[in-house]
């Protein structure tokens, strides 16, 4: 299987038109200058992976390499559903990704990212190993700039994208893993993006004056390493954003699963999200008001066909931040509340309360319950913007389960770099 994966990866990369920075005649006026005085931060923040750029070339306009590395260490102190105390430590190589961005034929953009580490040591056996090397494709998309191709003024932006991608539901998910202000996203945000968070899909994005939006359709197939098929259900996504000014916007997201139950890729029936985003100088905030339907279960899946995991769910996430030192030291707060109609209609994110505990007798009811509260406080120190930063966070979680109350405090320190 690994050999097949490596061949697939090499075949994909081989299809990308490589170019080098040595082609001086192929670099336009935006060519980057060498950093002054050997400033590594200036170099890192100035797209060092951009190897070629020439907007006048009719065949190849740009080629860029990208990468990111994320590591975090965790200590957790909590009490399980039987009031049994536990104390656990974890460390995780959270992400190691490499990718390319290629613009060609004036209207097309190919983006490919591969995951190069699979660290499941925090999970319960038997899949709790650390594996380095090619794991799978994170994203693989082809984008068509329709507005530029048609050369009309109907839209300010009109792009069509096909491939393996993330559904951009909630403000947290619209921020990439290199940009997000908390070490991990909230429980509800992770639930809404889907259990298979990189399904195959097609997405139309548009902008016009103070409005922007997206329309998408995604495959329900969850076991495809590269691009999935369309024979295992599908779900539909729509988003509309109003930008009354440069600092504030309001977004309405909606997703609907066309299966009578829930497929493996989405994991629920439907959801509606009203979100806001404000960001100006010293402070800002993200909010999400969420209502969803878990669906009616899957007759082919005994775990999902349980009545106590169906029904409605709803919740709210509030995330303000404040720059203690502008662009250098940031304070982030987040509060999340969620509840469900059924006793196991919610499930904790996989990290880390659902993880492998040193005490084998610890019972977290598989992270399932019906009432959830969480509070997060964090400090982010930016050495070089989002290209190099250190993040620290404390997360308190409380979940009501049919077996009892579960609560824990998780302390996390993370290092994140990207280019």
LINKA-V782614 format. One line per field, one symbol per residue. ss: DSSP state (h for helix, s for strand, l for the rest). phi: phi as a letter, one per 40 degrees, with the letter a starting at -180 (. if undefined). Layout:
ss=???
phi=???
//
This chain:
ss=lhhhhhhhhhhhhhlllllllllhhhlllllllllhhhlhhhhhlllllssssllllllsssssssssssssssssssslllllsssssssssssssssssssslllssssssssssssllllllllllsssssssssssssssshhhhhllllllssssssssllllllhhhhllllllllllllhhhhhhhllllllsssssssssllsssssssssllllllllllllllssssssssslllllssssssssssllllllllllllsssssssssssllssssssssssslllllllllllllhhhllsssssssssssssslllsssssssssssslllllsslllllllllllllllllhhhsslssssssssssssllhhhssssssssssssssllsssssssssssssssl
phi=.cccccccccccccccccabcccdcbbcccdcccccfgcccccccbfccccaaacccccbcaabcbaabbbabbbbbabccbgccaabbbaaccabbbabbbbafgbbbbbbbbcbabbbccccccbbbbbchdbaccbabbbbccccccfbbcbcaabbbbicacccbgccccccccbccbcbccdcccccchcbcbccabbbbaaafcbaaababbcccbbccbbccbbbgabbbbabbbbcacbbabbbbabbccccbbccccgacaabbbbbabaafcaaabbabbbabcgbgbdcbcccccccbbgcaaiabbbcaaccbdgbbbbbbabbbaabcbcbcbacccbbcccccdccccbbffgbababbabbbabbbccafccaabbbabbbbbbcbccicbaabbbbbbbbbaa
//
